[in-house]
Amino acid sequence: MSIQFEIRDSVAWVTIDRADRMNAIDPQSEARLEEIWSQIEADDAIRCVVLTGTGDRAFSAGADMKSDTGKSGLDYWASLNPNGFGGIALRETMRIPVIARVNGLALGGGMEMVLGCDIVIAADTARFGLPEARVGRLPLDGGMVMLQRLIPHKIAAGLMMTGRMMSAGEAHSLGLVNAVVPADGLDDEVDSWVKDIVACAPLSVTAIKATIHKTAHLSPREARALSTPELITALSSEDSSEGVAAFREKRAPQWRGR
């Protein structure tokens, strides 16, 4: 199987297992990823997702061009997954945090998947880029519309118009990456972030993610006034009372997700 999927202690691990192809995504892998995201969304017991690739060379080199079916650029554009590359770059229905564990190159669709994640932890050897223009294509699956919203406009334009790559350190300085660590410390850093997420009230985390995604286009005053279903659920939950009670009683909260 080209995609590994397992759930450990309420955390889903999704691993692209095509190291011989630099973890590039072929049509079968793309279809499997879409199935996995849907399965995760349907499972309320899952608290967090980690997306990564096997080996230490690449997170993902994007679309597997050797599996190209001969579609024209326009045909490819017309058949795009509405959820973006890998089913995650533009996904709006994932209620829980998705962490990108970037163990190497994240290029093209690989970078687009990173852009769709909430938290990005990178090895100091990782590099990022959208080189589609170098092969006569475009970063259509999320990159062209997302990158300019996440980093300064001219930096985004320069990267896409030249196909250049940026280092993990550069990505961190631009706010695209949360943390950069030596490659041998990558797992420990990811585990630390996962642990902190799972320690929080699940409904609170869901409400925060929903608010971030649903209010980015609004003014701060308009955003604060927006009553999302996730916000109301979190504020009226048993966990909302439990968290305060646990703090006062100096004990660990017992989250029930309700």
Salt bridges, closest charged atoms under 4 A:
GLU6 OE2 - ARG8 NH1 2.72
ASP26 OD2 - ARG18 NH2 3.49
GLU34 OE2 - ARG91 NH1 3.04
GLU35 OE1 - ARG32 NH1 3.16
GLU41 OE2 - ARG91 NE 2.71
ASP44 OD1 - ARG95 NH2 3.67
ASP64 OD2 - ARG18 NH1 3.03
ASP64 OD1 - ARG21 NH2 2.75
ASP118 OD2 - LYS209 NZ 2.80
ASP118 OD1 - HIS213 NE2 3.52
ASP187 OD1 - ARG101 NE 2.81
GLU230 OE1 - LYS214 NZ 3.12
GLU238 OE1 - ARG258 NE 3.42
GLU242 OE2 - ARG251 NH1 2.67
GLU249 OE1 - ARG251 NE 2.61
